[in-house]
Amino acid sequence: MATPTETRRRGRRGGKLNKARRKPPVDPPKVVDGGTTTTTVDDVPDHLLQDILLCLGSSACLVRAAYACKRWRRVVTAAGFLDAFRSLHGATHHVAGHYHTVDDAYDRQAAPGAFPDGGRSFVFVPSDELADTDRRRFSSLDFLPDCESGYSWELADSRGGLLLLTKMKQRTGDGSPARRHCFTFPDIVVCEPLTRCHQGILCPPDLSGYQCLGVFLLDGDGDGGRIGMSNFKVICALYDRYLLNYILPLSETLACTFTSDSGGGGWRLPHSTAAGGDVTLEHVRLDATSFVGRANGRVYWEIEGDEDGDMLVLDETTAGFSLVTFPENVRESYDKRTFRIIAGGDGVAMRVVRVINNDLKVFAQLDGDGEWVLEKRVWLPAAARGLPGYDEGYFQEQNGEAIVVAASAAYVLLTPPVEDTWLFSVELETMAVERWHERNKYAGVAYPCELPWPRASQATDADQISGRRRC
Amino acid sequence: MATGSGAAAAAADAEEKESGSRMITLTSNEGKAFVVTEASARQSATIRSMVDDGGCVDKGFPLPNVDSKTLARVIQYCDEHGNKEAHTVDERAALAKFDKDFIAELDADKAFLYDVTMAANYLHIQGLFALTTQCIADTIKGKTPEEIRTAFGIEYDLTAQDEEEIKEEDTHA
């Protein structure tokens, strides 16, 4: 019964492809026909369609919906819709998926077969709502330039829809303890998987011999701070080794920032140490640093075996380094495998995740007076007992502490002290312990990658267009 | 008869208490009358404000934008939510089950689902509107643009320029 009316209406519209904008149906397109009526989604007014699309809760779905037809695209790209969507769902819902890496300290037994193309040390796990076509594009980074033999692109950071990769020596399969936190300034590539754009960034010649602590992506200064291929920054934390008076081996930190074209372009090298933003240490100490996290515009490294409990800190805004010490209750029985820094938010400047006597503890530093409080705790041996594959021997006291493999604002990935292939995670919101998530298959950091927003149909923004052409 | 403000308030209170059992007539655009309890009718913010403003309760409310079939279904929802208690866990669970069955049935008839959505919007029945819009949104989830067009019977109307832009994004290399 519904079909004849529908066909007629479609036929009418289909014949006028050049019509700039479809007029809203003048008459209610209801045909009273023995009490039945036919309504299509086209009869639903724009403001209701907007309410419906706001219910989607994931920008992955929204991007696809925006390409269904002109009208839907117009509704999604209309002024105010984006803000309404964001205020309803927050930023976390734009995630297309996560790139999971595997840490050096662990082998790949935990995820056999998960890394099909051999050289690559990460795998893309899409979020549930992501459409199949997008899954394929995020999964395949085959547009990246080739590396010379023995090298591969490794994931170093992600931000918005961009990934930052560094060219690293491929790991040898013999399980040699590669100290990944100690390497010379690498070549870098920044890419956007969805559009398959990439930009290679070469190390500045002056700094090629410097040791690298890490490279990180930052928002650019243009485009309202929205990160994109034409609007991003890379900050590189380095140190230089030298001998003071030919005897004392010292290292001095420095950070340099690369800005994409719209922000002026190129590397900005540090001016001098006059700003007081650098730290000089005996170089054995800097050689022994490990990245432990990033929060509140700062990057943190622990210094192994440091008696004073100092940590090295890089301020992302000023590119200056300093040393900080955490309070005793946070630092207690310190070990880098049981210490991670994660982002705060909502009145919390930052959080520290610790394992102390197999208690997983979350400490929060409050905004304002900077006071540290113990926010949450869960005793891992008891919490993990019910999980599939649990073994009574995993948490025996003589084996030591559970190990933090990775931590994000949402969850912590752990292994028992003696079995590094048995991964489990703790959801920080609820402190619930589980093994069923896909994330528990990969022993390493997971980098989220977001979907960009659909652009309005009449994209006339010169920056956007030139940015796209350049790729 | 209400001489003082206190007495007026008391009278209003009494009226309020009575209101649950008062009957209200809603008339569809086909002229069919539906008699419902006031508690049921108050699920609609539109009718609620008309009643509270001292509208013509006795004469009933004509609803020129809603047909009989749609109104009957909307009333089914309002009766369930207006006339039944939702204080205990069991009562709430029963209501949740009603919602689930209600929307599952609607989902099978998309044209009707849109009608009920528009009526819920017109009558400002918040719970029903949230239920139907979420149901439509769930149909969009996880689909490609092509699948969305098929599911919703949407005509492909993108211009050559739109297509080129989308294609560029799809095959960027």
Interface residues (C-beta under 8 A of the other chain):
Chain A: A2 E6 R10 R13 G14 L17 R22 K30 V32 G35 T36 T37 T38 T39 T40 V41 D42 D43 V44 P45 L48 D51 I52 L53 C55 L56 G57 S58 C61 R64 A65 Y67 A68 C69 K70 R71 W72 R73 D128 E129 L130 A131 D132 T133 F143 L194 T195 R196 C197 S457 A459 R468 C471
Chain B: E30 D67 S68 K69 K110 A111 F112 Y114 D115 T117 M118 N121 F129 T133 Q134 I136 A137 D138 I140 K141 G142 K143 T144 P145 I148 R149 F152 G153 I154 E155 Y156 D157 L158 T159 D162 E165 I166 E168 E169 D170 H172 A173
